[in-house]
C-alpha cells in the first residue's frame, strides 16, 4: 500500500500535488489533489529529482517553493 503525502509547496485550500514512493520498485507516483491513489503518473526517482531541481531553480520561486 502506498502512503500519499501532500506537497509542502501547497497552501491551504489550493489544488495540490500528492506524492508517494514505492519501496519495492523505487518509482515515484504523482497525483492531483482530487483523488490521490486513483489516476497517477509514475516516474523514476531520477526524473522526480530532476523535476524538483527545475522547480526550485525557476525564476520567482521563493524558499519553500511559493511564488
Secondary structure by P-SEA (a helix, b strand, c coil): cbbbbcccccccccbbbbbbbbccccbbbbbcccccccbbbbbcaaaaaaaaaaaaacccccccccc
